Amino acid sequence: MRLVCPNCDAQYEVPDEVIPSEGRDVQCSDCGQTWFQHHPDHMPPEQDEDTAPLAPEPDLPVEGEERVPAPEPKRRTLDPAVSDILRAEAEAEARVRESEGLETQPDLGLDVSGDEGQSEEAARRAQEARDRMARMRGQDPAVSEAAATAAAAGSRRDLLPDIEEINSTLRSTGDRQIAKGDPAPDAPVRERKKRGFRRGFFTSLLIVAVLTVIYVYSPQIVAAVPALEPVMTGYVGTVDQARVWLDSHVTSLLMWLDTTAGA
């Protein structure tokens, strides 16, 4: 359809679907004039000639004055960006009308036959608009509708997680942990046990070292602290007995090993 600016007579060629059936406000990109444009299929009824306002008389040319022909109005093409915006708004309005037509409330006890008719009409108009858009793009309307349906179904499927993908991810993660030698869940317990064993072992070595130092330096300790002489004497005697017992058993063990090796 053609849009003509009432202010500067600029002309624009736009698709019919960018103007909704109830009309809309448009703005001239040249002078900024805004006016209400009706859809070509839903133009308001024309006024009768009797009731139509009288048009102002044209200015008569002054005698002797050369009449200059009016310049032909410029024919402009609509900016592609503006056309895309108008087309997007028309599609959005069509979707809103379609969604509003599908909303019913049968629980209120109202007659919904009229609403169903309106919803069917809105759906039909939306489908026609989509078909026109597909034809403008050089596509088959049936193929375009099937692609839109498949895309909607795919988007709904994408909302749910893929169980097989989750399982494969879990399995691969477990395999990587085993391959890399990652610690098992009970690793902290084993680590605590190892630390406890090391702590006990080094504590035992420390005690043995302290007792050995006391045994070796017992004369110096008694000389420094005479009150400890009875305790140190008993301790040294016990250690000497342990050394004799250990020496006899080690000697017996060595003799048994020599006898076994000789046999």
KEKE-3310 file (N, C-alpha, C; in steps of 0.2 Angstrom, whole numbers, plus 5000, padded with zeros to 4 digits):
npx = (5004:5001:5008:5005:5011:5002:5007:5020:5018:5026:5029:5027:5030:5024:5022:5005:5003:5009:5001:4989:4972:4964:4970:4983:4995:5006:5022:5030:5046:5052:5047:5042:5029:5014:5001:4985:4983:4973:4969:4970:4959:4950:4944:4937:4919:4915:4910:4894:4890:4882:4884:4897:4911:4913:4925:4940:4940:4951:4966:4965:4974:4983:4979:4989:4999:5011:5007:5014:5018:5014:5026:5030:5025:5037:5042:5045:5054:5051:5061:5072:5074:5064:5053:5056:5054:5040:5035:5038:5031:5018:5018:5019:5008:4999:5002:4998:4984:4981:4984:4976:4964:4963:4962:4950:4936:4927:4922:4914:4902:4898:4893:4902:4903:4904:4916:4924:4922:4928:4941:4945:4944:4954:4965:4965:4967:4980:4987:4985:4993:5006:5007:5008:5019:5029:5027:5032:5045:5049:5047:5039:5023:5018:5029:5036:5028:5028:5042:5042:5034:5042:5053:5047:5043:5056:5062:5054:5058:5071:5070:5070:5081:5094:5094:5102:5114:5117:5120:5131:5140:5142:5148:5159:5166:5168:5177:5188:5192:5196:5206:5216:5220:5213:5209:5200:5183:5185:5197:5201:5200:5209:5221:5221:5223:5236:5243:5241:5248:5261:5263:5263:5274:5285:5284:5286:5300:5305:5303:5311:5324:5325:5325:5337:5346:5345:5350:5363:5369:5367:5377:5381:5368:5365:5375:5372:5359:5358:5347:5340:5347:5343:5332:5338:5348:5340:5334:5345:5349:5338:5339:5351:5348:5339:5347:5356:5347:5342:5354:5357:5346:5348:5360:5357:5348:5356:5365:5356:5352:5364:5366:5355:5358:5370:5365)
npy = (4994:5012:5026:5042:5057:5070:5082:5085:5078:5067:5051:5034:5017:5003:4986:4978:4971:4978:4987:4986:4979:4988:5000:5012:5024:5033:5040:5053:5051:5062:5075:5073:5073:5066:5055:5046:5031:5021:5004:4997:4988:4990:5003:5019:5023:5033:5051:5058:5068:5078:5081:5083:5093:5109:5112:5123:5137:5137:5147:5160:5164:5179:5191:5192:5186:5174:5157:5145:5128:5116:5107:5090:5078:5070:5054:5042:5029:5018:5018:5004:5000:5006:4999:4986:4988:4991:4980:4970:4975:4973:4959:4956:4962:4953:4941:4944:4947:4934:4926:4932:4929:4915:4914:4909:4908:4896:4893:4903:4903:4909:4913:4906:4904:4915:4920:4909:4910:4922:4919:4909:4917:4926:4918:4913:4925:4928:4917:4920:4931:4926:4918:4927:4934:4924:4922:4934:4933:4924:4910:4894:4894:4883:4875:4884:4885:4872:4872:4881:4875:4863:4870:4875:4863:4858:4868:4866:4853:4856:4861:4851:4841:4830:4814:4803:4810:4816:4804:4799:4809:4809:4796:4797:4807:4800:4790:4798:4802:4790:4786:4796:4794:4800:4804:4793:4792:4789:4793:4804:4798:4788:4796:4802:4791:4788:4799:4798:4786:4789:4799:4792:4783:4792:4798:4787:4784:4796:4795:4783:4789:4799:4791:4784:4794:4798:4786:4785:4797:4796:4796:4809:4816:4811:4817:4830:4831:4825:4819:4811:4799:4786:4783:4784:4774:4762:4763:4762:4749:4741:4743:4738:4724:4722:4723:4712:4702:4704:4702:4689:4682:4687:4681:4667:4667:4669:4659:4648:4651:4650:4636:4631:4636:4628:4615)
npz = (5000:4998:5007:5010:5015:5024:5026:5019:5007:5005:4999:5003:5000:5007:5015:5016:5028:5038:5043:5055:5056:5063:5061:5063:5070:5061:5056:5047:5040:5034:5037:5049:5052:5060:5058:5057:5050:5041:5038:5021:5018:5028:5027:5033:5032:5018:5018:5014:5000:5002:5016:5017:5021:5014:5002:5003:4993:4979:4977:4966:4952:4950:4938:4924:4930:4930:4930:4941:4939:4951:4960:4957:4969:4979:4978:4989:4996:5009:5024:5026:5039:5047:5040:5044:5058:5059:5053:5063:5074:5069:5068:5082:5087:5081:5087:5100:5098:5094:5106:5115:5110:5112:5126:5137:5148:5154:5166:5172:5168:5156:5140:5128:5115:5106:5109:5105:5092:5089:5093:5083:5072:5075:5075:5062:5055:5060:5055:5041:5040:5043:5032:5022:5026:5024:5010:5005:5009:5000:5003:5005:5012:5019:5022:5029:5041:5045:5049:5059:5068:5071:5077:5088:5095:5097:5105:5117:5120:5123:5136:5145:5154:5147:5150:5146:5142:5155:5162:5155:5157:5170:5171:5163:5171:5183:5177:5174:5186:5192:5182:5184:5197:5207:5224:5234:5242:5255:5258:5267:5279:5279:5278:5290:5298:5294:5298:5312:5315:5311:5320:5332:5331:5330:5342:5350:5347:5352:5366:5368:5365:5375:5386:5384:5384:5398:5404:5399:5404:5417:5429:5429:5431:5444:5451:5449:5455:5469:5476:5467:5467:5472:5463:5450:5452:5453:5440:5431:5435:5431:5417:5414:5417:5407:5396:5397:5396:5383:5376:5378:5372:5359:5356:5357:5346:5335:5336:5333:5320:5314:5315:5308:5296:5293:5293)
capx = (5000:5005:5007:5006:5011:4998:5011:5024:5016:5030:5025:5030:5027:5024:5017:4999:5002:5012:4996:4984:4965:4961:4974:4989:4998:5013:5026:5034:5053:5055:5045:5041:5022:5011:4994:4982:4982:4968:4970:4966:4953:4945:4944:4930:4914:4915:4904:4890:4892:4878:4886:4904:4912:4915:4933:4941:4941:4958:4968:4965:4980:4982:4979:4996:5005:5012:5006:5020:5015:5016:5031:5027:5027:5043:5040:5050:5053:5051:5067:5071:5074:5057:5049:5057:5050:5033:5033:5039:5025:5012:5018:5018:5001:4995:5002:4994:4977:4980:4984:4970:4958:4963:4960:4943:4934:4921:4919:4910:4895:4896:4892:4909:4903:4906:4924:4927:4922:4934:4948:4946:4945:4961:4970:4965:4971:4987:4990:4986:4999:5012:5008:5010:5027:5032:5027:5036:5052:5050:5046:5032:5020:5017:5036:5038:5024:5031:5048:5040:5031:5047:5057:5044:5044:5063:5063:5051:5062:5077:5069:5071:5088:5095:5096:5108:5119:5119:5123:5137:5144:5144:5152:5166:5169:5171:5183:5194:5195:5200:5212:5220:5222:5210:5208:5193:5179:5187:5204:5203:5200:5216:5226:5221:5226:5243:5246:5241:5253:5268:5264:5264:5280:5290:5283:5290:5307:5307:5304:5317:5330:5325:5327:5344:5350:5345:5354:5370:5371:5365:5381:5380:5362:5365:5380:5369:5354:5359:5340:5338:5351:5339:5328:5343:5351:5335:5333:5351:5349:5333:5341:5356:5345:5336:5352:5358:5341:5342:5360:5357:5342:5351:5365:5354:5345:5361:5367:5351:5353:5371:5365:5351:5362:5375:5362)
capy = (5000:5018:5031:5049:5062:5075:5088:5087:5074:5062:5045:5028:5010:4998:4980:4979:4968:4982:4991:4982:4980:4994:5006:5014:5030:5033:5046:5054:5052:5068:5081:5072:5073:5060:5054:5040:5027:5015:4998:4998:4983:4992:5010:5021:5025:5040:5055:5060:5074:5084:5082:5084:5100:5113:5113:5130:5139:5138:5154:5162:5167:5186:5192:5194:5183:5167:5151:5140:5122:5113:5102:5083:5076:5065:5047:5040:5022:5017:5015:4997:4999:5007:4994:4980:4989:4991:4973:4967:4977:4970:4952:4956:4963:4947:4936:4946:4945:4927:4924:4935:4925:4908:4914:4908:4906:4893:4892:4909:4902:4914:4910:4907:4903:4921:4920:4904:4912:4927:4916:4906:4923:4929:4913:4914:4931:4927:4912:4923:4936:4922:4916:4933:4936:4919:4923:4940:4931:4919:4904:4891:4895:4876:4873:4889:4883:4866:4873:4885:4870:4859:4874:4876:4857:4857:4872:4862:4847:4858:4863:4846:4838:4824:4809:4800:4815:4816:4798:4799:4814:4806:4790:4800:4810:4794:4787:4802:4802:4783:4786:4801:4792:4804:4801:4790:4796:4787:4796:4808:4794:4784:4801:4803:4785:4788:4804:4795:4781:4793:4803:4787:4781:4797:4799:4781:4786:4801:4792:4779:4793:4802:4786:4782:4799:4797:4780:4787:4802:4795:4798:4817:4818:4810:4822:4836:4831:4819:4816:4806:4793:4779:4782:4783:4767:4757:4763:4759:4742:4738:4744:4733:4718:4721:4722:4706:4697:4705:4700:4682:4680:4688:4676:4661:4667:4669:4652:4644:4653:4646:4629:4630:4637:4623:4609)
capz = (5000:4998:5012:5008:5021:5022:5026:5014:5002:5004:4998:5005:4998:5013:5014:5019:5034:5043:5046:5057:5053:5066:5059:5067:5069:5057:5056:5041:5041:5031:5040:5056:5053:5062:5056:5058:5044:5041:5034:5015:5018:5033:5027:5036:5026:5015:5020:5009:4997:5005:5022:5017:5022:5008:5001:5002:4986:4977:4976:4959:4950:4949:4931:4922:4934:4927:4935:4941:4940:4957:4959:4958:4975:4979:4980:4994:4998:5017:5026:5028:5047:5049:5038:5049:5065:5058:5052:5069:5078:5066:5070:5089:5088:5078:5092:5106:5097:5094:5113:5119:5107:5115:5133:5138:5155:5154:5173:5174:5165:5151:5133:5125:5107:5102:5110:5101:5085:5089:5093:5077:5067:5076:5073:5054:5053:5061:5050:5035:5041:5043:5025:5018:5027:5020:5003:5004:5009:4995:5006:5005:5019:5022:5024:5035:5046:5048:5052:5065:5073:5073:5081:5095:5098:5099:5111:5122:5122:5126:5143:5149:5154:5143:5155:5144:5143:5162:5164:5151:5160:5177:5170:5161:5177:5187:5174:5174:5193:5193:5178:5187:5204:5212:5231:5235:5247:5262:5258:5273:5285:5279:5279:5297:5301:5293:5303:5319:5315:5311:5327:5338:5329:5332:5349:5353:5346:5356:5372:5368:5365:5381:5391:5382:5387:5405:5406:5398:5408:5424:5434:5429:5434:5451:5454:5449:5459:5473:5479:5462:5466:5472:5457:5445:5453:5451:5433:5428:5436:5426:5410:5413:5416:5400:5391:5398:5393:5376:5373:5378:5367:5352:5355:5355:5340:5330:5336:5330:5313:5311:5315:5303:5289:5292:5291)
cpx = (5004:5003:5009:5006:5007:5001:5015:5023:5021:5027:5030:5027:5029:5020:5011:4999:5005:5007:4990:4977:4962:4964:4979:4991:5005:5016:5030:5041:5056:5054:5043:5033:5019:5004:4992:4981:4978:4971:4967:4960:4948:4945:4937:4925:4915:4909:4901:4892:4889:4881:4894:4906:4915:4923:4934:4943:4949:4960:4968:4971:4979:4983:4986:5001:5005:5011:5011:5017:5018:5021:5028:5030:5033:5040:5046:5049:5054:5058:5067:5071:5067:5052:5050:5053:5043:5031:5033:5033:5019:5012:5017:5011:4996:4996:4998:4987:4976:4980:4978:4964:4958:4962:4952:4942:4927:4918:4915:4903:4893:4896:4899:4909:4905:4914:4927:4928:4928:4941:4950:4948:4952:4966:4970:4969:4979:4991:4990:4992:5005:5013:5010:5017:5031:5033:5032:5044:5054:5050:5039:5029:5019:5024:5038:5034:5026:5038:5047:5038:5037:5052:5054:5044:5051:5065:5060:5055:5069:5076:5070:5078:5088:5097:5102:5114:5122:5123:5130:5142:5147:5149:5159:5170:5172:5177:5189:5196:5199:5207:5218:5223:5219:5208:5200:5189:5182:5195:5206:5204:5207:5221:5226:5224:5234:5246:5246:5247:5260:5269:5266:5271:5286:5290:5287:5298:5309:5308:5310:5323:5330:5328:5335:5348:5351:5350:5361:5373:5368:5370:5381:5374:5362:5370:5376:5363:5354:5352:5338:5342:5348:5335:5333:5346:5346:5334:5338:5351:5344:5335:5347:5353:5342:5341:5355:5353:5341:5348:5360:5352:5344:5356:5362:5351:5350:5364:5362:5351:5359:5369:5360:5354:5367:5371:5359)
cpy = (5006:5023:5037:5054:5068:5082:5090:5082:5069:5055:5039:5022:5005:4992:4982:4977:4973:4987:4986:4984:4986:5000:5007:5021:5029:5040:5047:5055:5058:5074:5079:5072:5066:5060:5047:5037:5021:5010:4998:4993:4986:5000:5013:5023:5032:5044:5057:5066:5080:5086:5084:5091:5103:5114:5120:5131:5140:5145:5155:5165:5175:5187:5195:5190:5176:5162:5146:5133:5119:5107:5095:5081:5070:5059:5044:5032:5022:5015:5008:4996:5000:5002:4988:4981:4988:4983:4969:4969:4974:4962:4951:4957:4957:4942:4938:4945:4938:4924:4926:4931:4918:4908:4914:4906:4903:4892:4897:4908:4906:4910:4911:4905:4909:4922:4915:4907:4918:4924:4913:4912:4926:4924:4913:4920:4931:4922:4916:4928:4932:4920:4921:4935:4930:4920:4929:4938:4925:4912:4901:4892:4888:4874:4878:4887:4877:4867:4877:4880:4865:4863:4874:4869:4856:4861:4869:4857:4850:4860:4858:4843:4831:4819:4805:4804:4816:4810:4797:4804:4812:4800:4793:4803:4805:4791:4791:4802:4795:4783:4791:4799:4797:4801:4798:4794:4795:4789:4800:4804:4790:4789:4802:4797:4785:4793:4801:4790:4784:4796:4798:4785:4786:4798:4793:4782:4791:4799:4788:4783:4796:4797:4784:4788:4799:4792:4782:4792:4802:4797:4806:4819:4817:4815:4828:4837:4824:4815:4811:4800:4787:4778:4780:4776:4762:4757:4760:4752:4738:4738:4739:4726:4717:4720:4715:4701:4698:4702:4692:4679:4681:4683:4669:4661:4666:4662:4647:4645:4650:4639:4627:4631:4631:4617:4610)
cpz = (5000:5004:5010:5014:5019:5023:5021:5007:5000:5003:5000:5003:5004:5012:5018:5026:5040:5046:5048:5055:5056:5065:5064:5066:5066:5057:5050:5043:5038:5035:5048:5058:5055:5061:5057:5052:5045:5036:5027:5015:5023:5033:5030:5030:5024:5017:5013:5006:5000:5012:5022:5017:5015:5008:5000:4995:4984:4976:4968:4957:4948:4941:4929:4925:4931:4932:4935:4943:4947:4956:4961:4965:4975:4981:4983:4995:5006:5019:5028:5036:5049:5046:5042:5056:5064:5057:5059:5074:5076:5068:5078:5090:5086:5084:5098:5104:5097:5102:5117:5116:5110:5122:5134:5146:5155:5161:5175:5172:5160:5144:5129:5117:5104:5103:5106:5094:5084:5089:5086:5072:5068:5074:5065:5052:5054:5056:5043:5035:5040:5036:5021:5019:5024:5013:5001:5005:5004:4997:5005:5012:5022:5025:5030:5041:5050:5052:5059:5071:5076:5078:5088:5099:5101:5105:5117:5125:5125:5133:5147:5149:5150:5148:5152:5144:5150:5164:5161:5155:5167:5176:5168:5167:5181:5184:5174:5181:5194:5189:5181:5194:5209:5219:5231:5241:5254:5263:5265:5279:5285:5280:5287:5301:5300:5297:5310:5320:5315:5318:5332:5337:5332:5339:5353:5353:5351:5363:5373:5369:5372:5387:5390:5385:5394:5407:5405:5402:5415:5430:5434:5432:5441:5454:5454:5454:5463:5476:5474:5462:5467:5466:5451:5446:5451:5443:5429:5429:5431:5419:5409:5413:5409:5395:5391:5395:5386:5373:5373:5373:5360:5351:5353:5348:5334:5330:5332:5322:5310:5310:5309:5296:5288:5290:5284)
residu = (MET:ARG:LEU:VAL:CYS:PRO:ASN:CYS:ASP:ALA:GLN:TYR:GLU:VAL:PRO:ASP:GLU:VAL:ILE:PRO:SER:GLU:GLY:ARG:ASP:VAL:GLN:CYS:SER:ASP:CYS:GLY:GLN:THR:TRP:PHE:GLN:HIS:HIS:PRO:ASP:HIS:MET:PRO:PRO:GLU:GLN:ASP:GLU:ASP:THR:ALA:PRO:LEU:ALA:PRO:GLU:PRO:ASP:LEU:PRO:VAL:GLU:GLY:GLU:GLU:ARG:VAL:PRO:ALA:PRO:GLU:PRO:LYS:ARG:ARG:THR:LEU:ASP:PRO:ALA:VAL:SER:ASP:ILE:LEU:ARG:ALA:GLU:ALA:GLU:ALA:GLU:ALA:ARG:VAL:ARG:GLU:SER:GLU:GLY:LEU:GLU:THR:GLN:PRO:ASP:LEU:GLY:LEU:ASP:VAL:SER:GLY:ASP:GLU:GLY:GLN:SER:GLU:GLU:ALA:ALA:ARG:ARG:ALA:GLN:GLU:ALA:ARG:ASP:ARG:MET:ALA:ARG:MET:ARG:GLY:GLN:ASP:PRO:ALA:VAL:SER:GLU:ALA:ALA:ALA:THR:ALA:ALA:ALA:ALA:GLY:SER:ARG:ARG:ASP:LEU:LEU:PRO:ASP:ILE:GLU:GLU:ILE:ASN:SER:THR:LEU:ARG:SER:THR:GLY:ASP:ARG:GLN:ILE:ALA:LYS:GLY:ASP:PRO:ALA:PRO:ASP:ALA:PRO:VAL:ARG:GLU:ARG:LYS:LYS:ARG:GLY:PHE:ARG:ARG:GLY:PHE:PHE:THR:SER:LEU:LEU:ILE:VAL:ALA:VAL:LEU:THR:VAL:ILE:TYR:VAL:TYR:SER:PRO:GLN:ILE:VAL:ALA:ALA:VAL:PRO:ALA:LEU:GLU:PRO:VAL:MET:THR:GLY:TYR:VAL:GLY:THR:VAL:ASP:GLN:ALA:ARG:VAL:TRP:LEU:ASP:SER:HIS:VAL:THR:SER:LEU:LEU:MET:TRP:LEU:ASP:THR:THR:ALA:GLY:ALA)
# end
